[in-house]
Amino acid sequence: MSDAFSIRPMREADLDAVLAVQAQGYPPALRDGREAFASRITLAPSANLVVDGPDGCAGYLVSHPWLSRSPPPVDTVLDGPPPRPECWFIHDLSVAPAAQGAGLARRLFLAGAAAAETLGLRRSELIAVEGAAPFWLRLGYLPVAEVGDALADKVAGYGAAARYMAREA
């Protein structure tokens, strides 16, 4: 990684900057609030990351242990981990427009994957939104073909181009 960027665990003090990056990349209907992100930091401190750059927060990863095929809705506060997590759920990965093209999304993903592995999570799931599926395909994720009605309804809430995807480590 360039000396200009460094990845570290996200802290609650980062949330204003993280929310500002989120607002640059997502429409209001797909944004999470401070409490939702804070709950994920509490749930999995090592799996929520920030990229610091010369101009502050250049991107972030919000992820946590969760149940397979059961993503929490947007802007949901999580009370704690499920008793037996089945996957590493990537809730959000975003890079500020000014920092795009520097490979930060892939680097955030790799750092998050290492954290998930230390948590014993080998399967990963996510909802790819707004044309992000090609990025996730390059990282080894595949669309989940049969998701059932309840999951299909949740995914549809993320927009017409949203896809539920999974990857085995």
N, C-alpha and C positions, 0 to 999 in steps of 0.2 A: 504494500500500500504506500502511496506517496507520503512523504513526511508531512504534507499539508493536512492529512486526514488521519484521525485515530478513532477506533471503536472502543466503547466502554459500556458498562451497564447503565441503563437508564435510571435516573433518580426522579423523585417527585419534583425537585427543583427544575427539572428539564421540561416539564409539561407545557409551559407557555410556548417555548420554542418548538416543541414537537407538534403542538396543536396548530401553530403557524405553518409548519411544513405540510401538515395534513390538509389545511385549508387551501393550499396552493395546488393540491393534486386531486382532491375529491369534491364532488358536489355535496351540498348540505345534507342530503338524505343518506349519504354513506359515511358521515363523520361521527366519530365518537367524542364524548365529552371527557373532561378531566377525571371525573370519578371512575369512568369505565377503564381508562388507561391506568389510573392509580391502582385499581383492583388487580390488574394483570401484573403490575410491578410487584405487588405484595405476593401474588400467587406464584410467580416464577421470576425472581430477581435476575437470575443469570440468563434468562431467555428473552429479556427485553433490553434492547441495545440502542445506543445513539452513536452517530458519527459526528465527531467534532471536526469542523473545518476552519479555515481562516476567518470566515464570516459567521461563525457560530454553528448551530445545528444544521448539518448538511443532509441528514436523513435519519431514519429510525426503523427498528423492527419491533413489533409487538407480537408476542407469541407465548404459548403456555401449554402445559399438559391438558389433555381433554379426552372426551369420549369420541370414538369413531362415528362419523356420519351424523354428528349432533352439534353443529357450530352454534355458538351463542349469537343471538341477534345483535345487530349494530347497536352501539351505545348501551350495552348491558353491563351492569356492575356484577362481577363474579364474587361470590362469598367464599370460595375456596376450591381446591381441586376435587375432582371426583375421587371416590375411594380407590378405584383402580383405573388410572388413566390408560387409554389405549393408543393415543397418538400425540404427536407434537402438532398443535394447531397453530398455523401462522395466521394471525388475525389481520395484520397490516404490515406492509413493508413499503416505505416511501422514501424517495430521494428528492430533495429540493430541486426545482428546475435549474437553478444556477449551478448545481453540482452534478447534473446528469451527464453521462458520457465518461465518467471517471472510474467506472466499474464498482461503484459503491454498493449497488443493490446486490450484486453477486457476493461481495465481501461481507455484507451484513448477513446474507443468507448462510454463508459458510460458518461464520462465527455463531450464529443461532443454532445451526445444525450440530456444531460441536457441543454447545450447551445442552441441547436436547439429548445427545448421546450420553452425556454424563448423568442425565436424569433417567436413563434407561429407556428412552423412547426411540424406537427404530422406524416406526411408520409416521408419516407426516401427511397432513391434510390441510386444504385451504380452499377458499373461494377466490378464483381469479376474476377480477372485475375490469371493466373498461378496456378490453383489448390486451390484458396482461397475460393471457394464456400462452402466447409464444415464448415469453420470457420463462415461464414456469416449465414449459415443455423442454427447453434447453437445459434445465436443471434436473431433468429426470421425472418430472411429474406427468401423470397421464390423467385424462378425463375419466371420472368414475361414471360408467355407463348407466348402471341401474341404481338410482338413488331413492326411489320411493316417493310417494306424493308429498309427505311432510317436508322432506329435505328439498325436493324440487321447488316447493312453494317458497322456502327460505331463500334458496339460490335465486329464484326469479325476482325477489325483492331487491337484489343487487343490480338489476338491469338485465336487458335482453342478451347482452354478450357475456354475462357471468357464467362461469363453469366451475363445478365442484371437481377438484383434482386431488390426487394422492400420489405418494411416493414411498417406496420401501427403501430403507437405508442400504 
